[in-house]
Amino acid sequence: MAAEARCKLCAFLQFDPLVDDKYRDFHATIPALTASQQQGCSGCGILADSARYFVQTHFSCPEADVKLEWYWPNKTKVFGVVLLQTSSFPALRIGGLNIYKDKEHDQDSWPQIGHAGTVMKNLDSPEAFEEVRGWIDDCTRLHPRCMIAKCSLPKRVINVGETPGNTSINLCTSQLDERYYIALSHCWGDPSKHQPPLKTLSSNMHKMMRNIPWNLLSQTFKDAILATQKLGIRYIWIDALCIVQDDKRDWEEQAAQMGRIYQNAYLTICATSGASGTDGLFYERCGSISPYPGIHVTLSIEHSIWTTTLTESYNPIIKDKYHTLLRGWCLQERLLSTRVLHYAKDEMVWECQEDFKCQCDMFRNRFFSWEPVKRGFWDLEQWTQFVMRYTRTHLTKESDRLPALSGLASMWASKRGRKGYLAGLWSDHLIYELGWFRNHSGKTSRAPGYNAPSFSWASITGPVQYLGFTNLERTSTVNTNHIKYYASYISGMCQPKGVDPYGEVVDGYIILRGALVSVSIRPTAVIKERHTRERALEFTICPEQGIPGTSIFVQDKTLAETPGSIAPDVWEDFPWEERMEWTNAQDFYWLPLFSGAQSERIEGLLLKEVDRNNFQRVGIGTYDESLDWDRITTRDVRII
């Protein structure tokens, strides 16, 4: 289309590289678009009619208060528009629109608008289940890594019968039958706000074996059972019903089997948007409108949340629409499952070992970056990435911090032939894994009771970080072959609380051999952006203590003149008094671990002596100078 013929407001929703720059943004109000529509511009008509409809039906603000923004080039399959409320300063984003063509529409008209699929209004409709069957069929035929043979059922499953809508169901023991089954991943809900789901207990198990009362089931359980029936599968595994919840031994045994249960499930149904069992699976969608023949418009759907790592900025979106993505148990279940069908408020989403697809078909990515486990990668980098992601999730009970990943840890051990699991760390890469530190954007605290030894990240609550990563994205290559180690692992042990070797622990220790030096600590402050002050800690090494008969010099400066920085595990261990002088040198010690993971800085454990033979980890200390470590006597250090 010639440049002079294009609408000045919308450019007929086209990008012309001969006229437009590499990047150009457009913006217009609803009244301006309406006026242009009345002059005969069909592009402005599509925008005006769509914005007017969704503002009236979904947003409580005047039409004249709304501005539309969009830009070229558009990298997605659909044409995206942002809705802004201009009465706020700065302008507040209130929503967005996706504009797309149906798959039968003429390819030549509206070339900048891509084709997409239709999101059904009702996800319990025959059409919706036909789409799910198509996804399953594609996966079973085309994905070698997703092949699931009939295998032994879990210890208990729910027999839902063969007829869709059947409400006569019962709990049954599997007797090692080889059958297909479906697993459910869901949020139980905050017990202070939501009615807890029906549970199998020692007192009602025999009754549940005869009949599970349908009227006592939560809506999520009812919907999951109906979906299982409609997909032609006779059995479903639901944790609340298939584990005897007040039998500690049974609970521990089944928690240890989580890896096998979810990996072997024919399909995992995830109640992704459900905050509790009352929400169910089958949300009613807002649907789409067709302001122009063959053109459809719907409220925008967030896709990047599925395919990128989740940072704190995503939390408001997750809390509103994707509750399971922030739950610790659900993260493990998602990673372990061969196939996952997400029921979310916006649409259904499919994940398997080889594919990712959504119902609207606006986004497709076969290799989603945050999911290395799905692609069969089981190395050190992936474990540390998982730990960082896992510590950003929430648990109702902090005592579940290790049990909620025991299934993944068990699978990790079997895939890699790894031994020496130490409360969330592995002995074969222990020195590097001890380099975890508190994420600066999150709040940490000591876990109530005893969750893990102090050397483990499971001993605190809140997000942790590893060197070589910014948030959850890689910023540099962590090559353990390039790391210089200053300590070595001698031995260690963690005593399981029950039968699961990867579950809760009651005691543990490690013994490291390295150059333990006394340090002095004092608080300081760091000037951040906008002249705000952030509390910090620094330390110096005391040459005369811990290194008998040796004076250490670094670049012609004594170590007492060369402070290092400290990342405390929790601030409660260090009372903050700005004018506090250096602490007594006997209180704290520093044990160098390694350098070269991200820079030549030396990372080491900051330790506090508990008694004559035991030390407690309280943080990570980073030293910027190179030391002559050959002159320092090493010793064995027991950390509990």
C-alpha positions as CSV (number, residue, x, y, z in Angstrom):
1,M,0.0,0.0,0.0
2,A,1.4,3.4,-0.9
3,A,2.6,5.5,2.0
4,E,0.3,8.5,1.1
5,A,-2.8,6.2,1.2
6,R,-2.1,4.9,4.7
7,C,-4.2,6.0,7.7
8,K,-2.2,8.4,9.8
9,L,-3.6,6.8,13.0
10,C,-3.3,3.1,12.4
11,A,-1.4,2.7,9.1
12,F,-4.1,0.2,8.2
13,L,-2.4,-2.1,10.8
14,Q,0.5,-2.6,8.5
15,F,4.3,-2.1,8.7
16,D,6.0,-0.8,5.6
17,P,9.8,-1.1,5.8
18,L,10.1,1.5,3.1
19,V,8.2,4.1,5.2
20,D,8.6,3.1,8.8
21,D,11.8,2.9,10.8
22,K,13.0,-0.4,12.2
23,Y,10.9,0.2,15.3
24,R,7.9,2.4,15.5
25,D,5.2,2.8,18.1
26,F,1.6,3.9,17.5
27,H,-0.9,5.3,20.0
28,A,-4.4,6.6,19.8
29,T,-7.5,7.2,22.0
30,I,-10.8,5.5,21.4
31,P,-12.5,8.7,20.4
32,A,-9.8,9.4,17.8
33,L,-10.1,5.9,16.4
34,T,-13.9,6.2,16.3
35,A,-13.6,9.4,14.3
36,S,-11.2,7.8,11.8
37,Q,-13.6,4.8,11.6
38,Q,-16.4,7.1,10.6
39,Q,-14.2,8.5,7.8
40,G,-13.9,4.9,6.4
41,C,-10.8,3.4,8.0
42,S,-11.5,-0.3,8.6
43,G,-8.2,-0.7,10.7
44,C,-9.3,2.1,13.1
45,G,-12.7,0.4,13.2
46,I,-11.2,-2.9,14.3
47,L,-9.3,-1.1,17.1
48,A,-12.1,1.2,18.2
49,D,-14.9,-1.5,18.3
50,S,-12.6,-4.0,20.1
51,A,-11.4,-1.5,22.7
52,R,-14.8,-0.1,23.3
53,Y,-16.3,-3.6,23.9
54,F,-13.7,-4.9,26.3
55,V,-13.5,-1.6,28.2
56,Q,-17.2,-1.7,28.7
57,T,-17.3,-5.3,29.8
58,H,-14.1,-5.8,31.7
59,F,-12.6,-2.5,32.8
60,S,-14.3,0.2,35.0
61,C,-13.0,3.4,33.4
62,P,-14.4,5.9,30.9
63,E,-13.7,5.2,27.2
64,A,-12.3,8.7,26.8
65,D,-9.8,7.8,29.5
66,V,-8.2,4.9,27.5
67,K,-5.3,5.0,25.1
68,L,-4.2,2.2,22.8
69,E,-0.6,1.5,22.1
70,W,1.1,-0.9,19.7
71,Y,4.3,-1.2,17.8
72,W,6.1,-2.7,14.7
73,P,7.6,-5.0,14.0
74,N,5.5,-7.4,15.9
75,K,7.4,-10.6,16.7
76,T,4.4,-12.7,17.7
77,K,1.8,-14.4,15.6
78,V,-0.9,-12.0,16.7
79,F,-1.3,-8.3,16.7
80,G,-1.0,-7.1,20.3
81,V,-2.5,-3.9,21.7
82,V,-1.9,-2.4,25.1
83,L,-4.7,-0.6,26.9
84,L,-3.6,2.3,29.1
85,Q,-5.6,4.5,31.5
86,T,-4.4,8.0,30.9
87,S,-5.9,9.6,34.0
88,S,-3.2,8.0,36.1
89,F,0.3,9.3,36.0
90,P,2.2,7.6,34.7
91,A,-0.4,5.9,32.5
92,L,-1.6,2.7,34.1
93,R,-1.7,-0.5,32.0
94,I,-5.2,-2.0,32.5
95,G,-5.1,-4.8,30.0
96,G,-4.3,-5.8,26.5
97,L,-5.9,-7.2,23.3
98,N,-4.9,-9.9,20.9
99,I,-6.1,-9.5,17.3
100,Y,-5.8,-12.5,15.0
101,K,-7.3,-14.1,11.9
102,D,-9.1,-17.5,12.0
103,K,-7.2,-20.3,10.2
104,E,-9.6,-20.2,7.2
105,H,-9.1,-16.5,6.6
106,D,-7.5,-15.2,3.3
107,Q,-3.8,-15.2,3.7
108,D,-3.3,-12.0,1.6
109,S,-5.6,-9.6,3.5
110,W,-4.4,-8.0,6.7
111,P,-0.9,-9.6,6.2
112,Q,0.5,-8.3,9.5
113,I,-2.2,-10.1,11.5
114,G,-1.4,-13.7,12.1
115,H,-3.6,-16.8,12.4
116,A,-4.4,-18.3,15.8
117,G,-6.6,-20.9,17.3
118,T,-9.9,-20.4,19.2
119,V,-10.1,-20.7,23.0
120,M,-13.4,-22.3,23.8
121,K,-15.6,-20.6,26.3
122,N,-16.3,-23.8,28.2
123,L,-13.5,-26.2,28.7
124,D,-15.7,-29.1,29.6
125,S,-17.3,-29.0,26.2
126,P,-16.9,-31.9,23.7
127,E,-14.8,-29.7,21.5
128,A,-12.3,-28.9,24.3
129,F,-11.8,-32.6,25.1
130,E,-11.5,-33.4,21.4
131,E,-8.6,-30.9,21.3
132,V,-7.0,-32.5,24.3
133,R,-7.3,-36.0,22.7
134,G,-5.5,-34.5,19.6
135,W,-2.6,-33.3,21.7
136,I,-2.3,-36.7,23.4
137,D,-2.5,-38.5,20.1
138,D,0.3,-36.2,18.6
139,C,2.5,-36.9,21.6
140,T,2.0,-40.6,21.7
141,R,2.7,-40.9,17.9
142,L,5.4,-38.4,17.4
143,H,7.5,-38.0,20.6
144,P,9.9,-40.9,21.3
145,R,10.9,-39.4,24.7
146,C,7.3,-39.2,25.8
147,M,6.5,-42.9,25.3
148,I,4.8,-44.4,28.4
149,A,4.1,-48.0,28.6
150,K,1.4,-49.5,30.8
151,C,3.2,-49.9,34.1
152,S,2.5,-50.9,37.7
153,L,-0.1,-48.6,39.3
154,P,0.8,-46.6,42.5
155,K,0.0,-48.3,45.8
156,R,-3.5,-46.8,45.8
157,V,-5.6,-45.2,43.0
158,I,-9.2,-44.1,42.5
159,N,-11.4,-46.3,40.3
160,V,-13.6,-43.8,38.4
161,G,-15.3,-46.3,36.2
162,E,-15.7,-46.2,32.4
163,T,-18.7,-43.9,32.0
164,P,-18.3,-40.1,31.9
165,G,-20.4,-38.6,34.7
166,N,-20.3,-41.7,36.9
167,T,-20.3,-40.7,40.5
168,S,-19.9,-44.1,42.0
169,I,-16.1,-44.2,42.7
170,N,-13.9,-45.9,45.2
171,L,-10.3,-46.1,46.4
172,C,-8.6,-49.3,45.5
173,T,-5.2,-51.0,46.0
174,S,-3.4,-51.6,42.8
175,Q,-1.9,-55.1,43.4
176,L,0.8,-54.1,40.9
177,D,-1.7,-54.1,37.9
178,E,-0.2,-52.7,34.7
179,R,-2.7,-50.0,33.7
180,Y,-2.7,-46.4,32.5
181,Y,-3.6,-43.7,35.1
182,I,-3.9,-40.0,35.4
183,A,-2.3,-37.9,38.2
184,L,-3.6,-34.6,39.6
185,S,-1.5,-31.7,40.6
186,H,-3.3,-29.0,42.7
187,C,-3.2,-26.5,45.5
188,W,-4.7,-27.6,48.8
189,G,-5.4,-24.0,49.7
190,D,-4.6,-22.0,52.9
191,P,-6.3,-23.9,55.7
192,S,-7.2,-20.6,57.4
193,K,-9.1,-19.4,54.3
194,H,-10.3,-22.5,52.5
195,Q,-12.1,-25.7,53.4
196,P,-9.5,-28.5,53.3
197,P,-10.2,-31.3,50.8
198,L,-11.6,-34.6,51.6
199,K,-8.8,-36.8,52.8
200,T,-8.2,-40.5,53.4
201,L,-7.4,-41.2,57.0
202,S,-6.8,-44.4,59.0
203,S,-10.3,-44.1,60.4
204,N,-12.1,-43.8,57.0
205,M,-9.9,-45.8,54.7
206,H,-12.1,-48.9,54.6
207,K,-15.1,-46.8,53.8
208,M,-13.2,-45.0,51.0
209,M,-12.4,-48.4,49.6
210,R,-16.1,-49.2,49.3
211,N,-17.3,-45.8,48.2
212,I,-15.9,-42.2,48.1
213,P,-18.8,-39.8,48.9
214,W,-19.2,-37.7,45.8
215,N,-20.9,-34.8,47.6
216,L,-17.9,-34.4,49.9
217,L,-15.4,-34.0,47.1
218,S,-14.1,-30.6,46.2
219,Q,-14.9,-29.1,42.8
220,T,-11.4,-29.6,41.6
221,F,-11.5,-33.3,42.4
222,K,-14.9,-33.7,40.7
223,D,-13.7,-32.0,37.6
224,A,-10.4,-34.0,37.5
225,I,-12.4,-37.2,37.8
226,L,-14.8,-36.1,35.0
227,A,-11.8,-35.3,32.8
228,T,-10.3,-38.7,33.5
229,Q,-13.5,-40.4,32.5
230,K,-13.9,-38.3,29.3
231,L,-10.3,-39.2,28.3
232,G,-11.1,-42.9,28.6
233,I,-8.8,-43.6,31.5
234,R,-10.2,-45.7,34.5
235,Y,-7.8,-44.6,37.3
236,I,-6.7,-41.3,38.8
237,W,-4.1,-40.7,41.5
238,I,-4.9,-37.8,43.9
239,D,-2.6,-37.3,46.8
240,A,-5.2,-36.3,49.4
241,L,-7.2,-39.5,48.7
242,C,-4.5,-42.0,47.8
243,I,-2.1,-41.4,50.7
244,V,-3.3,-42.0,54.3
245,Q,-2.7,-38.5,55.5
246,D,-2.5,-39.3,59.3
247,D,-0.2,-42.3,58.7
248,K,3.3,-40.9,58.9
249,R,5.0,-44.0,57.5
250,D,2.6,-44.3,54.6
251,W,3.0,-40.6,53.9
252,E,6.8,-40.9,53.8
253,E,6.8,-44.0,51.7
254,Q,4.5,-42.3,49.1
255,A,6.4,-39.0,49.1
256,A,9.5,-41.1,48.2
257,Q,7.6,-42.5,45.3
258,M,6.5,-39.1,43.9
259,G,9.1,-39.3,41.1
260,R,7.8,-42.6,39.8
261,I,4.1,-41.7,40.3
262,Y,4.2,-38.5,38.2
263,Q,6.7,-39.7,35.7
264,N,4.7,-42.9,34.9
265,A,1.3,-41.2,34.8
266,Y,-0.3,-41.3,31.4
267,L,-1.1,-37.6,31.9
268,T,-0.9,-35.1,34.8
269,I,-3.8,-32.8,35.0
270,C,-2.8,-29.5,36.7
271,A,-5.4,-27.2,38.4
272,T,-3.0,-24.4,37.5
273,S,-5.3,-21.4,38.3
274,G,-6.9,-23.0,41.4
275,A,-6.0,-21.4,44.8
276,S,-7.9,-24.2,46.5
277,G,-10.2,-27.1,45.7
278,T,-13.3,-24.9,45.4
279,D,-12.1,-23.3,42.1
280,G,-12.3,-26.4,39.9
281,L,-10.8,-26.8,36.4
282,F,-13.4,-25.6,33.9
283,Y,-13.3,-21.9,34.0
284,E,-15.6,-19.9,31.7
285,R,-13.5,-17.8,29.4
286,C,-14.4,-14.3,28.2
287,G,-14.5,-15.4,24.6
288,S,-13.7,-13.3,21.6
289,I,-15.5,-10.8,19.3
290,S,-15.3,-10.4,15.5
291,P,-15.3,-6.7,14.6
292,Y,-14.5,-7.5,11.0
293,P,-15.1,-10.6,8.8
294,G,-12.5,-13.2,9.6
295,I,-10.9,-11.1,12.4
296,H,-11.1,-12.0,16.1
297,V,-10.2,-10.1,19.1
298,T,-9.8,-11.4,22.7
299,L,-8.2,-10.2,25.9
300,S,-4.4,-10.8,25.8
301,I,-3.0,-14.0,27.2
302,E,0.3,-14.1,29.0
303,H,2.6,-16.7,27.4
304,S,6.1,-15.7,28.5
305,I,5.2,-16.9,32.0
306,W,5.3,-20.5,30.7
307,T,8.6,-20.3,28.9
308,T,10.9,-18.1,30.9
309,T,12.2,-18.3,34.4
310,L,9.9,-16.8,37.0
311,T,11.2,-13.7,38.9
312,E,9.6,-11.6,41.6
313,S,8.1,-9.3,38.9
314,Y,5.8,-12.2,37.8
315,N,4.4,-12.7,41.2
316,P,1.3,-10.5,40.9
317,I,0.4,-12.3,37.6
318,I,1.0,-15.7,39.1
319,K,-0.9,-15.0,42.3
320,D,-3.9,-14.0,40.2
321,K,-4.0,-16.6,37.5
322,Y,-1.3,-19.3,38.0
323,H,-1.3,-20.4,41.6
324,T,0.5,-23.8,41.2
325,L,3.5,-22.1,39.6
326,L,4.4,-20.6,43.0
327,R,3.8,-23.8,45.1
328,G,6.8,-26.0,46.0
329,W,5.1,-29.4,45.7
330,C,3.5,-28.5,42.4
331,L,6.8,-27.4,40.9
332,Q,8.3,-30.9,41.5
333,E,5.1,-32.5,40.1
334,R,5.3,-30.4,37.0
335,L,9.0,-31.3,36.4
336,L,8.6,-35.0,37.0
337,S,5.6,-35.5,34.8
338,T,6.0,-36.8,31.3
339,R,2.9,-34.9,30.1
340,V,1.1,-32.0,31.8
341,L,-2.3,-30.5,30.9
342,H,-2.7,-27.1,32.5
343,Y,-6.2,-25.8,33.2
344,A,-5.7,-22.1,33.5
345,K,-8.1,-19.2,33.6
346,D,-7.1,-18.0,30.1
347,E,-6.7,-21.3,28.3
348,M,-5.5,-24.9,28.4
349,V,-1.7,-25.3,28.0
350,W,0.2,-28.5,27.1
351,E,3.7,-29.5,28.2
352,C,5.5,-32.7,27.5
353,Q,9.1,-33.9,27.0
354,E,9.3,-32.6,23.5
355,D,6.7,-29.9,23.0
356,F,4.8,-26.9,24.5
357,K,1.6,-25.6,23.0
358,C,-1.3,-23.5,24.0
359,Q,-5.0,-23.5,23.1
360,C,-4.9,-20.2,21.2
361,D,-1.9,-21.4,19.2
362,M,-0.4,-17.9,19.5
363,F,2.9,-19.2,21.0
364,R,4.8,-22.5,20.5
365,N,8.2,-23.4,21.7
366,R,9.6,-26.9,21.6
367,F,12.6,-26.0,23.8
368,F,11.5,-23.8,26.6
369,S,14.6,-22.5,28.3
370,W,13.8,-22.9,32.0
371,E,12.9,-26.6,31.6
372,P,16.2,-28.4,31.3
373,V,14.9,-31.5,33.2
374,K,12.2,-31.9,30.6
375,R,15.0,-32.2,28.0
376,G,16.9,-34.8,29.9
377,F,19.7,-32.6,31.3
378,W,20.7,-33.7,34.8
379,D,24.0,-31.9,35.5
380,L,25.2,-29.6,38.3
381,E,24.0,-26.4,36.5
382,Q,20.4,-27.8,36.3
383,W,20.3,-28.8,39.9
384,T,21.5,-25.3,41.1
385,Q,18.9,-23.7,38.7
386,F,16.2,-25.9,40.2
387,V,17.2,-25.0,43.7
388,M,17.0,-21.3,42.9
389,R,13.6,-21.8,41.3
390,Y,12.4,-24.0,44.1
391,T,13.3,-21.7,46.9
392,R,11.1,-19.0,45.3
393,T,8.0,-21.1,45.8
394,H,5.8,-21.4,48.8
395,L,5.0,-24.3,51.2
396,T,2.2,-24.4,53.7
397,K,4.5,-26.3,56.1
398,E,8.1,-25.4,56.2
399,S,8.9,-28.9,57.3
400,D,8.1,-30.0,53.8
401,R,11.1,-28.1,52.4
402,L,13.1,-31.3,51.7
403,P,10.2,-33.8,51.3
404,A,8.6,-31.6,48.5
405,L,11.7,-32.2,46.3
406,S,12.5,-35.7,47.4
407,G,11.0,-37.3,44.3
408,L,13.1,-35.1,42.1
409,A,16.2,-35.8,44.2
410,S,15.6,-39.6,44.0
411,M,15.2,-39.3,40.2
412,W,18.4,-37.2,40.0
413,A,20.3,-39.8,41.8
414,S,19.1,-42.6,39.5
415,K,19.7,-40.7,36.3
416,R,23.2,-39.5,37.3
417,G,24.2,-42.4,39.5
418,R,24.8,-39.8,42.2
419,K,25.3,-40.7,45.8
420,G,25.9,-38.6,48.9
421,Y,22.8,-36.5,49.1
422,L,23.1,-34.1,52.0
423,A,19.9,-32.2,52.6
424,G,19.6,-30.6,49.2
425,L,23.2,-30.8,48.2
426,W,25.4,-33.4,46.5
427,S,28.7,-34.5,47.9
428,D,30.4,-34.9,44.4
429,H,30.1,-31.1,43.8
430,L,29.7,-30.0,47.4
431,I,32.3,-27.3,47.6
432,Y,30.6,-25.3,44.8
433,E,27.1,-26.0,46.0
434,L,28.1,-24.6,49.4
435,G,28.4,-21.3,47.7
436,W,24.7,-20.6,47.8
437,F,23.8,-17.2,49.2
438,R,20.7,-15.3,50.1
439,N,19.0,-13.6,47.2
440,H,19.2,-9.8,47.8
441,S,15.7,-9.2,46.6
442,G,14.1,-11.7,48.9
443,K,13.7,-11.9,52.7
444,T,15.1,-14.9,54.5
445,S,14.7,-16.3,58.0
446,R,15.7,-19.3,60.0
447,A,13.2,-22.1,59.4
448,P,11.1,-22.8,62.5
449,G,12.2,-26.0,64.2
450,Y,15.0,-28.1,62.6
451,N,14.7,-28.5,58.8
452,A,18.3,-29.1,57.8
453,P,21.9,-28.5,58.9
454,S,23.2,-24.9,58.6
455,F,25.3,-25.7,55.6
456,S,22.1,-26.5,53.6
457,W,20.0,-23.8,51.9
458,A,17.0,-25.8,53.3
459,S,18.0,-24.4,56.8
460,I,16.5,-21.0,55.9
461,T,13.3,-19.9,54.2
462,G,13.4,-17.6,51.2
463,P,15.1,-17.4,47.8
464,V,18.8,-18.3,47.4
465,Q,21.2,-17.7,44.6
466,Y,24.3,-19.3,43.1
467,L,27.3,-17.6,41.4
468,G,27.0,-17.3,37.6
469,F,23.3,-16.5,37.6
470,T,21.3,-13.2,37.8
471,N,18.0,-14.1,39.3
472,L,17.3,-17.4,37.4
473,E,19.0,-16.5,34.1
474,R,22.6,-17.5,33.3
475,T,25.0,-14.6,33.1
476,S,28.2,-16.5,32.8
477,T,29.3,-20.1,32.2
478,V,29.9,-22.1,35.4
479,N,32.6,-24.5,34.4
480,T,33.7,-26.5,37.4
481,N,36.9,-27.4,35.6
482,H,37.9,-23.8,35.7
483,I,37.2,-23.3,39.4
484,K,40.1,-23.3,41.8
485,Y,39.2,-25.0,45.1
486,Y,40.7,-24.1,48.4
487,A,38.8,-26.7,50.5
488,S,38.0,-30.3,50.1
489,Y,35.1,-32.6,51.3
490,I,36.2,-35.3,53.7
491,S,32.9,-36.8,54.9
492,G,29.3,-36.0,55.8
493,M,26.0,-37.5,56.9
494,C,22.4,-36.5,57.2
495,Q,20.1,-38.7,59.3
496,P,16.6,-39.1,57.7
497,K,13.7,-38.6,60.0
498,G,11.7,-41.5,58.4
499,V,12.0,-44.1,55.6
500,D,12.7,-41.6,52.8
501,P,16.4,-41.0,52.4
502,Y,15.7,-37.8,50.5
503,G,13.0,-36.4,52.9
504,E,13.1,-34.8,56.3
505,V,16.3,-35.0,58.4
506,V,16.9,-34.8,62.1
507,D,20.6,-34.3,62.2
508,G,23.6,-33.8,59.9
509,Y,27.1,-32.6,59.4
510,I,29.9,-32.3,56.9
511,I,33.7,-32.3,57.5
512,L,35.7,-30.0,55.2
513,R,39.5,-29.6,55.1
514,G,40.7,-26.1,54.5
515,A,42.4,-23.0,55.8
516,L,40.1,-21.8,58.7
517,V,41.0,-18.2,59.7
518,S,39.6,-16.0,62.4
519,V,37.9,-12.8,61.2
520,S,36.5,-9.7,62.6
521,I,33.1,-8.4,61.4
522,R,31.5,-5.0,61.5
523,P,28.4,-3.5,59.9
524,T,28.6,-0.9,57.2
525,A,26.3,0.7,54.7
526,V,26.1,0.7,50.9
527,I,24.8,3.7,49.0
528,K,22.3,2.5,46.5
529,E,20.2,4.2,43.8
530,R,18.4,7.4,44.8
531,H,20.8,7.9,47.7
532,T,19.2,5.1,49.7
533,R,21.4,3.3,52.2
534,E,21.4,-0.5,52.4
535,R,22.8,-2.3,55.4
536,A,25.8,-4.5,54.7
537,L,28.6,-6.3,56.6
538,E,32.3,-6.5,56.0
539,F,35.1,-8.6,57.5
540,T,38.9,-8.6,57.9
541,I,41.2,-11.6,58.4
542,C,43.1,-11.5,61.7
543,P,46.7,-12.6,60.8
544,E,47.7,-13.4,64.4
545,Q,44.7,-15.6,65.2
546,G,44.1,-18.9,63.6
547,I,47.5,-18.8,61.7
548,P,50.1,-19.2,64.4
549,G,53.5,-17.7,63.7
550,T,52.4,-16.3,60.3
551,S,51.9,-12.8,59.1
552,I,50.1,-12.5,55.8
553,F,50.5,-9.6,53.5
554,V,48.4,-8.8,50.3
555,Q,49.7,-6.2,47.9
556,D,51.9,-4.6,50.6
557,K,48.8,-4.2,52.9
558,T,48.0,-6.2,56.0
559,L,44.8,-8.2,55.9
560,A,43.3,-6.0,58.6
561,E,43.4,-3.2,56.1
562,T,41.7,-5.2,53.4
563,P,38.0,-5.9,54.2
564,G,35.9,-8.5,52.4
565,S,32.1,-8.4,51.9
566,I,29.6,-10.7,53.6
567,A,26.2,-12.0,52.4
568,P,24.5,-13.1,55.7
569,D,22.2,-16.1,55.4
570,V,19.7,-14.3,57.6
571,W,20.1,-10.8,59.1
572,E,18.8,-11.9,62.5
573,D,22.2,-13.5,63.1
574,F,23.8,-10.1,63.0
575,P,22.1,-7.4,65.2
576,W,22.2,-4.2,63.1
577,E,23.9,-1.4,65.0
578,E,25.5,1.1,62.6
579,R,28.2,2.3,65.0
580,M,29.1,-1.1,66.3
581,E,32.9,-1.6,66.3
582,W,34.7,-4.7,65.0
583,T,33.4,-7.8,66.8
584,N,35.7,-10.0,69.0
585,A,37.9,-11.9,66.6
586,Q,37.2,-15.2,68.4
587,D,33.5,-15.1,67.4
588,F,33.6,-15.7,63.6
589,Y,35.8,-17.7,61.2
590,W,36.1,-17.7,57.4
591,L,36.8,-20.9,55.4
592,P,37.8,-20.2,51.8
593,L,35.9,-22.5,49.3
594,F,36.7,-21.6,45.6
595,S,37.4,-18.9,43.1
596,G,36.9,-18.7,39.3
597,A,33.1,-19.5,39.3
598,Q,32.3,-15.9,38.1
599,S,35.5,-14.0,38.9
600,E,38.8,-14.4,40.7
601,R,37.2,-13.4,43.9
602,I,37.5,-16.0,46.7
603,E,34.2,-17.2,48.0
604,G,34.2,-18.8,51.5
605,L,31.9,-19.8,54.3
606,L,31.4,-17.5,57.2
607,L,31.2,-19.7,60.3
608,K,30.4,-19.2,64.0
609,E,31.9,-21.6,66.5
610,V,29.1,-23.5,68.4
611,D,31.4,-25.4,70.6
612,R,35.0,-26.7,70.5
613,N,34.5,-29.1,67.7
614,N,31.5,-27.7,65.7
615,F,30.8,-24.7,63.6
616,Q,27.5,-23.2,62.2
617,R,27.3,-21.5,58.9
618,V,26.0,-17.9,59.1
619,G,26.8,-16.6,55.6
620,I,29.1,-16.3,52.6
621,G,32.2,-14.1,52.7
622,T,33.8,-12.8,49.5
623,Y,37.5,-11.7,49.4
624,D,38.9,-9.7,46.5
625,E,42.6,-10.3,47.1
626,S,44.8,-13.3,46.3
627,L,46.4,-14.9,49.2
628,D,49.4,-17.1,49.6
629,W,47.5,-20.2,50.8
630,D,50.5,-22.4,50.8
631,R,51.6,-20.6,53.9
632,I,48.4,-21.4,55.8
633,T,48.0,-24.6,57.7
634,T,44.8,-26.5,56.9
635,R,42.6,-28.3,59.4
636,D,39.4,-30.4,59.4
637,V,36.3,-28.3,60.1
638,R,33.0,-29.9,61.2
639,I,29.9,-27.9,60.2
640,I,26.5,-28.8,61.6
